Amino acid sequence: MHYPPDHGLPLIQLKERRRELVVALRNRMGPIGDDELKQIAVLQQTISAFEDVIADLDCEQNEATNDNSDQAVRSFPAFGRRSIAHSPA
């Protein structure tokens, strides 16, 4: 199989490892051991934790960006909108 480069990102490496384990179990004949299921479960919990942290950081960054843009808008004096009168040509 050809995988795209992961650039050393831990979340990508974890997802690739989980996929490898799941594919190995899917292709295997016979019973699945508890240790194998626990490995996948631990990987899934770790992936979920990474994704939660990323989502929280994204929210914080969006809030900070919105706060900064609100401050920038409020720093300008409040002038009424000017309408541009178009003169007939």
N, CA, C and O atoms as a GROMACS GRO file, in nm:
protein
  356
    1MET      N    1   0.084  -0.119   0.000
    1MET     CA    2   0.000   0.000   0.000
    1MET      C    3   0.088   0.124   0.000
    1MET      O    4   0.199   0.125   0.053
    2HIS      N    5   0.036   0.229  -0.060
    2HIS     CA    6   0.109   0.356  -0.062
    2HIS      C    7   0.035   0.456   0.027
    2HIS      O    8  -0.081   0.490   0.001
    3TYR      N    9   0.103   0.501   0.130
    3TYR     CA   10   0.045   0.599   0.221
    3TYR      C   11   0.100   0.737   0.190
    3TYR      O   12   0.217   0.750   0.154
    4PRO      N   13   0.017   0.840   0.203
    4PRO     CA   14   0.071   0.975   0.187
    4PRO      C   15   0.169   1.005   0.300
    4PRO      O   16   0.159   0.946   0.407
    5PRO      N   17   0.263   1.096   0.277
    5PRO     CA   18   0.360   1.126   0.384
    5PRO      C   19   0.287   1.184   0.505
    5PRO      O   20   0.194   1.264   0.491
    6ASP      N   21   0.330   1.144   0.624
    6ASP     CA   22   0.266   1.193   0.745
    6ASP      C   23   0.339   1.313   0.804
    6ASP      O   24   0.291   1.374   0.900
    7HIS      N   25   0.454   1.347   0.749
    7HIS     CA   26   0.532   1.461   0.795
    7HIS      C   27   0.563   1.453   0.944
    7HIS      O   28   0.590   1.555   1.007
    8GLY      N   29   0.559   1.333   1.001
    8GLY     CA   30   0.591   1.315   1.141
    8GLY      C   31   0.483   1.361   1.236
    8GLY      O   32   0.509   1.377   1.355
    9LEU      N   33   0.362   1.384   1.186
    9LEU     CA   34   0.254   1.431   1.272
    9LEU      C   35   0.198   1.315   1.354
    9LEU      O   36   0.157   1.213   1.298
   10PRO      N   37   0.197   1.329   1.486
   10PRO     CA   38   0.154   1.217   1.571
   10PRO      C   39   0.011   1.171   1.543
   10PRO      O   40  -0.015   1.050   1.545
   11LEU      N   41  -0.081   1.262   1.516
   11LEU     CA   42  -0.219   1.222   1.492
   11LEU      C   43  -0.229   1.135   1.367
   11LEU      O   44  -0.301   1.035   1.367
   12ILE      N   45  -0.158   1.171   1.263
   12ILE     CA   46  -0.159   1.092   1.140
   12ILE      C   47  -0.098   0.955   1.165
   12ILE      O   48  -0.149   0.854   1.117
   13GLN      N   49   0.012   0.951   1.240
   13GLN     CA   50   0.076   0.822   1.271
   13GLN      C   51  -0.017   0.732   1.351
   13GLN      O   52  -0.023   0.612   1.326
   14LEU      N   53  -0.090   0.790   1.446
   14LEU     CA   54  -0.183   0.711   1.525
   14LEU      C   55  -0.295   0.654   1.438
   14LEU      O   56  -0.333   0.537   1.452
   15LYS      N   57  -0.348   0.736   1.349
   15LYS     CA   58  -0.455   0.689   1.261
   15LYS      C   59  -0.406   0.580   1.167
   15LYS      O   60  -0.478   0.483   1.140
   16GLU      N   61  -0.284   0.595   1.117
   16GLU     CA   62  -0.229   0.491   1.030
   16GLU      C   63  -0.209   0.361   1.107
   16GLU      O   64  -0.238   0.253   1.054
   17ARG      N   65  -0.162   0.370   1.229
   17ARG     CA   66  -0.142   0.250   1.311
   17ARG      C   67  -0.275   0.181   1.339
   17ARG      O   68  -0.285   0.059   1.332
   18ARG      N   69  -0.378   0.261   1.371
   18ARG     CA   70  -0.511   0.204   1.396
   18ARG      C   71  -0.562   0.133   1.272
   18ARG      O   72  -0.614   0.022   1.280
   19ARG      N   73  -0.546   0.196   1.156
   19ARG     CA   74  -0.591   0.135   1.031
   19ARG      C   75  -0.518   0.004   1.005
   19ARG      O   76  -0.580  -0.095   0.966
   20GLU      N   77  -0.388   0.002   1.027
   20GLU     CA   78  -0.310  -0.121   1.007
   20GLU      C   79  -0.361  -0.233   1.096
   20GLU      O   80  -0.375  -0.347   1.051
   21LEU      N   81  -0.390  -0.202   1.223
   21LEU     CA   82  -0.439  -0.304   1.315
   21LEU      C   83  -0.577  -0.356   1.274
   21LEU      O   84  -0.604  -0.476   1.280
   22VAL      N   85  -0.664  -0.265   1.233
   22VAL     CA   86  -0.799  -0.304   1.193
   22VAL      C   87  -0.794  -0.391   1.067
   22VAL      O   88  -0.863  -0.493   1.060
   23VAL      N   89  -0.713  -0.352   0.970
   23VAL     CA   90  -0.701  -0.430   0.847
   23VAL      C   91  -0.644  -0.568   0.878
   23VAL      O   92  -0.689  -0.668   0.822
   24ALA      N   93  -0.545  -0.574   0.966
   24ALA     CA   94  -0.486  -0.704   1.003
   24ALA      C   95  -0.591  -0.794   1.068
   24ALA      O   96  -0.593  -0.914   1.043
   25LEU      N   97  -0.676  -0.737   1.152
   25LEU     CA   98  -0.781  -0.818   1.216
   25LEU      C   99  -0.887  -0.861   1.115
   25LEU      O  100  -0.939  -0.972   1.122
   26ARG      N  101  -0.919  -0.772   1.023
   26ARG     CA  102  -1.022  -0.803   0.924
   26ARG      C  103  -0.977  -0.918   0.834
   26ARG      O  104  -1.059  -1.001   0.794
   27ASN      N  105  -0.851  -0.924   0.802
   27ASN     CA  106  -0.799  -1.026   0.711
   27ASN      C  107  -0.763  -1.157   0.780
   27ASN      O  108  -0.726  -1.253   0.714
   28ARG      N  109  -0.773  -1.161   0.909
   28ARG     CA  110  -0.731  -1.278   0.983
   28ARG      C  111  -0.846  -1.376   1.004
   28ARG      O  112  -0.961  -1.338   1.019
   29MET      N  113  -0.810  -1.502   1.003
   29MET     CA  114  -0.906  -1.607   1.034
   29MET      C  115  -0.888  -1.645   1.181
   29MET      O  116  -0.776  -1.646   1.232
   30GLY      N  117  -0.995  -1.675   1.246
   30GLY     CA  118  -0.985  -1.719   1.385
   30GLY      C  119  -1.025  -1.609   1.483
   30GLY      O  120  -1.060  -1.498   1.443
   31PRO      N  121  -1.018  -1.643   1.610
   31PRO     CA  122  -1.062  -1.549   1.713
   31PRO      C  123  -0.967  -1.429   1.726
   31PRO      O  124  -0.847  -1.437   1.698
   32ILE      N  125  -1.026  -1.320   1.770
   32ILE     CA  126  -0.950  -1.197   1.792
   32ILE      C  127  -0.920  -1.188   1.942
   32ILE      O  128  -1.010  -1.204   2.024
   33GLY      N  129  -0.796  -1.162   1.975
   33GLY     CA  130  -0.756  -1.156   2.114
   33GLY      C  131  -0.794  -1.025   2.182
   33GLY      O  132  -0.806  -0.921   2.117
   34ASP      N  133  -0.811  -1.032   2.312
   34ASP     CA  134  -0.844  -0.912   2.390
   34ASP      C  135  -0.735  -0.806   2.381
   34ASP      O  136  -0.763  -0.686   2.377
   35ASP      N  137  -0.610  -0.850   2.378
   35ASP     CA  138  -0.499  -0.755   2.369
   35ASP      C  139  -0.505  -0.673   2.241
   35ASP      O  140  -0.478  -0.554   2.241
   36GLU      N  141  -0.542  -0.738   2.132
   36GLU     CA  142  -0.552  -0.668   2.005
   36GLU      C  143  -0.664  -0.564   2.007
   36GLU      O  144  -0.649  -0.452   1.959
   37LEU      N  145  -0.776  -0.603   2.064
   37LEU     CA  146  -0.887  -0.508   2.075
   37LEU      C  147  -0.852  -0.392   2.168
   37LEU      O  148  -0.891  -0.278   2.143
   38LYS      N  149  -0.780  -0.423   2.275
   38LYS     CA  150  -0.738  -0.317   2.367
   38LYS      C  151  -0.643  -0.218   2.300
   38LYS      O  152  -0.650  -0.098   2.324
   39GLN      N  153  -0.554  -0.270   2.215
   39GLN     CA  154  -0.462  -0.182   2.141
   39GLN      C  155  -0.540  -0.084   2.054
   39GLN      O  156  -0.511   0.036   2.052
   40ILE      N  157  -0.637  -0.136   1.983
   40ILE     CA  158  -0.718  -0.050   1.897
   40ILE      C  159  -0.798   0.050   1.980
   40ILE      O  160  -0.808   0.167   1.943
   41ALA      N  161  -0.853   0.005   2.091
   41ALA     CA  162  -0.931   0.095   2.177
   41ALA      C  163  -0.844   0.207   2.234
   41ALA      O  164  -0.887   0.322   2.240
   42VAL      N  165  -0.723   0.173   2.275
   42VAL     CA  166  -0.631   0.275   2.329
   42VAL      C  167  -0.595   0.375   2.221
   42VAL      O  168  -0.592   0.496   2.245
   43LEU      N  169  -0.567   0.325   2.100
   43LEU     CA  170  -0.537   0.416   1.990
   43LEU      C  171  -0.656   0.508   1.961
   43LEU      O  172  -0.638   0.627   1.938
   44GLN      N  173  -0.777   0.451   1.961
   44GLN     CA  174  -0.895   0.531   1.934
   44GLN      C  175  -0.915   0.639   2.040
   44GLN      O  176  -0.949   0.752   2.007
   45GLN      N  177  -0.894   0.605   2.166
   45GLN     CA  178  -0.907   0.704   2.273
   45GLN      C  179  -0.803   0.814   2.258
   45GLN      O  180  -0.832   0.932   2.279
   46THR      N  181  -0.682   0.777   2.221
   46THR     CA  182  -0.576   0.875   2.202
   46THR      C  183  -0.607   0.966   2.084
   46THR      O  184  -0.588   1.088   2.092
   47ILE      N  185  -0.655   0.909   1.975
   47ILE     CA  186  -0.694   0.988   1.858
   47ILE      C  187  -0.806   1.085   1.895
   47ILE      O  188  -0.801   1.203   1.858
   48SER      N  189  -0.905   1.037   1.968
   48SER     CA  190  -1.016   1.124   2.010
   48SER      C  191  -0.967   1.238   2.098
   48SER      O  192  -1.014   1.351   2.085
   49ALA      N  193  -0.873   1.208   2.186
   49ALA     CA  194  -0.818   1.312   2.274
   49ALA      C  195  -0.745   1.418   2.191
   49ALA      O  196  -0.761   1.538   2.216
   50PHE      N  197  -0.664   1.375   2.095
   50PHE     CA  198  -0.595   1.468   2.005
   50PHE      C  199  -0.697   1.557   1.933
   50PHE      O  200  -0.682   1.679   1.928
   51GLU      N  201  -0.801   1.494   1.877
   51GLU     CA  202  -0.900   1.569   1.800
   51GLU      C  203  -0.976   1.668   1.888
   51GLU      O  204  -1.010   1.777   1.843
   52ASP      N  205  -1.004   1.630   2.014
   52ASP     CA  206  -1.070   1.722   2.107
   52ASP      C  207  -0.984   1.843   2.136
   52ASP      O  208  -1.032   1.956   2.139
   53VAL      N  209  -0.855   1.820   2.157
   53VAL     CA  210  -0.763   1.930   2.184
   53VAL      C  211  -0.754   2.022   2.063
   53VAL      O  212  -0.755   2.144   2.077
   54ILE      N  213  -0.745   1.963   1.944
   54ILE     CA  214  -0.738   2.043   1.823
   54ILE      C  215  -0.865   2.127   1.807
   54ILE      O  216  -0.857   2.244   1.772
   55ALA      N  217  -0.980   2.068   1.832
   55ALA     CA  218  -1.107   2.141   1.821
   55ALA      C  219  -1.112   2.255   1.922
   55ALA      O  220  -1.156   2.365   1.888
   56ASP      N  221  -1.066   2.230   2.045
   56ASP     CA  222  -1.063   2.336   2.146
   56ASP      C  223  -0.971   2.450   2.104
   56ASP      O  224  -1.006   2.567   2.119
   57LEU      N  225  -0.854   2.416   2.052
   57LEU     CA  226  -0.760   2.518   2.007
   57LEU      C  227  -0.817   2.598   1.890
   57LEU      O  228  -0.799   2.719   1.882
   58ASP      N  229  -0.887   2.529   1.799
   58ASP     CA  230  -0.950   2.599   1.687
   58ASP      C  231  -1.055   2.697   1.737
   58ASP      O  232  -1.064   2.810   1.688
   59CYS      N  233  -1.135   2.654   1.836
   59CYS     CA  234  -1.238   2.743   1.891
   59CYS      C  235  -1.174   2.864   1.959
   59CYS      O  236  -1.219   2.977   1.940
   60GLU      N  237  -1.070   2.840   2.036
   60GLU     CA  238  -1.002   2.951   2.103
   60GLU      C  239  -0.943   3.048   2.001
   60GLU      O  240  -0.949   3.169   2.019
   61GLN      N  241  -0.885   2.994   1.895
   61GLN     CA  242  -0.825   3.079   1.793
   61GLN      C  243  -0.934   3.159   1.721
   61GLN      O  244  -0.915   3.277   1.694
   62ASN      N  245  -1.047   3.095   1.690
   62ASN     CA  246  -1.157   3.166   1.625
   62ASN      C  247  -1.213   3.276   1.715
   62ASN      O  248  -1.244   3.385   1.668
   63GLU      N  249  -1.226   3.246   1.844
   63GLU     CA  250  -1.276   3.347   1.939
   63GLU      C  251  -1.179   3.465   1.948
   63GLU      O  252  -1.221   3.580   1.951
   64ALA      N  253  -1.050   3.436   1.952
   64ALA     CA  254  -0.949   3.542   1.958
   64ALA      C  255  -0.952   3.626   1.832
   64ALA      O  256  -0.940   3.748   1.837
   65THR      N  257  -0.968   3.560   1.718
   65THR     CA  258  -0.976   3.632   1.591
   65THR      C  259  -1.100   3.719   1.587
   65THR      O  260  -1.094   3.834   1.543
   66ASN      N  261  -1.213   3.665   1.633
   66ASN     CA  262  -1.337   3.743   1.634
   66ASN      C  263  -1.327   3.861   1.731
   66ASN      O  264  -1.374   3.970   1.700
   67ASP      N  265  -1.265   3.839   1.847
   67ASP     CA  266  -1.248   3.948   1.943
   67ASP      C  267  -1.162   4.059   1.884
   67ASP      O  268  -1.193   4.177   1.900
   68ASN      N  269  -1.055   4.021   1.816
   68ASN     CA  270  -0.967   4.120   1.755
   68ASN      C  271  -1.037   4.196   1.644
   68ASN      O  272  -1.020   4.317   1.632
   69SER      N  273  -1.117   4.127   1.563
   69SER     CA  274  -1.186   4.196   1.454
   69SER      C  275  -1.295   4.286   1.510
   69SER      O  276  -1.320   4.394   1.454
   70ASP      N  277  -1.362   4.246   1.618
   70ASP     CA  278  -1.462   4.332   1.681
   70ASP      C  279  -1.397   4.458   1.736
   70ASP      O  280  -1.453   4.567   1.722
   71GLN      N  281  -1.281   4.445   1.797
   71GLN     CA  282  -1.211   4.560   1.852
   71GLN      C  283  -1.168   4.653   1.740
   71GLN      O  284  -1.174   4.776   1.754
   72ALA      N  285  -1.123   4.597   1.629
   72ALA     CA  286  -1.079   4.679   1.517
   72ALA      C  287  -1.196   4.756   1.459
   72ALA      O  288  -1.182   4.874   1.424
   73VAL      N  289  -1.312   4.692   1.449
   73VAL     CA  290  -1.430   4.760   1.396
   73VAL      C  291  -1.474   4.869   1.493
   73VAL      O  292  -1.512   4.978   1.449
   74ARG      N  293  -1.471   4.843   1.622
   74ARG     CA  294  -1.514   4.941   1.721
   74ARG      C  295  -1.417   5.058   1.732
   74ARG      O  296  -1.454   5.165   1.781
   75SER      N  297  -1.293   5.040   1.687
   75SER     CA  298  -1.196   5.148   1.701
   75SER      C  299  -1.217   5.257   1.598
   75SER      O  300  -1.166   5.368   1.613
   76PHE      N  301  -1.291   5.227   1.492
   76PHE     CA  302  -1.320   5.328   1.392
   76PHE      C  303  -1.437   5.414   1.438
   76PHE      O  304  -1.530   5.363   1.501
   77PRO      N  305  -1.435   5.544   1.406
   77PRO     CA  306  -1.549   5.628   1.442
   77PRO      C  307  -1.673   5.584   1.366
   77PRO      O  308  -1.665   5.536   1.252
   78ALA      N  309  -1.786   5.601   1.428
   78ALA     CA  310  -1.912   5.557   1.368
   78ALA      C  311  -1.968   5.667   1.280
   78ALA      O  312  -2.036   5.757   1.328
   79PHE      N  313  -1.939   5.660   1.153
   79PHE     CA  314  -1.996   5.753   1.056
   79PHE      C  315  -2.108   5.683   0.984
   79PHE      O  316  -2.106   5.561   0.966
   80GLY      N  317  -2.207   5.761   0.943
   80GLY     CA  318  -2.317   5.702   0.866
   80GLY      C  319  -2.269   5.660   0.730
   80GLY      O  320  -2.167   5.708   0.680
   81ARG      N  321  -2.342   5.571   0.670
   81ARG     CA  322  -2.307   5.528   0.535
   81ARG      C  323  -2.338   5.640   0.438
   81ARG      O  324  -2.441   5.706   0.445
   82ARG      N  325  -2.246   5.657   0.348
   82ARG     CA  326  -2.271   5.756   0.244
   82ARG      C  327  -2.318   5.683   0.120
   82ARG      O  328  -2.260   5.582   0.080
   83SER      N  329  -2.421   5.735   0.061
   83SER     CA  330  -2.466   5.675  -0.064
   83SER      C  331  -2.398   5.750  -0.178
   83SER      O  332  -2.380   5.872  -0.174
   84ILE      N  333  -2.364   5.675  -0.275
   84ILE     CA  334  -2.298   5.733  -0.392
   84ILE      C  335  -2.405   5.759  -0.495
   84ILE      O  336  -2.467   5.667  -0.547
   85ALA      N  337  -2.425   5.887  -0.525
   85ALA     CA  338  -2.528   5.922  -0.624
   85ALA      C  339  -2.468   5.906  -0.762
   85ALA      O  340  -2.362   5.962  -0.793
   86HIS      N  341  -2.536   5.832  -0.842
   86HIS     CA  342  -2.489   5.813  -0.979
   86HIS      C  343  -2.558   5.917  -1.066
   86HIS      O  344  -2.681   5.923  -1.071
   87SER      N  345  -2.480   5.996  -1.134
   87SER     CA  346  -2.538   6.095  -1.223
   87SER      C  347  -2.558   6.032  -1.360
   87SER      O  348  -2.476   5.953  -1.406
   88PRO      N  349  -2.668   6.068  -1.426
   88PRO     CA  350  -2.692   6.010  -1.558
   88PRO      C  351  -2.586   6.055  -1.656
   88PRO      O  352  -2.542   6.170  -1.651
   89ALA      N  353  -2.544   5.969  -1.743
   89ALA     CA  354  -2.438   6.001  -1.837
   89ALA      C  355  -2.490   6.059  -1.963
   89ALA      O  356  -2.411   6.092  -2.052
   0.00000   0.00000   0.00000
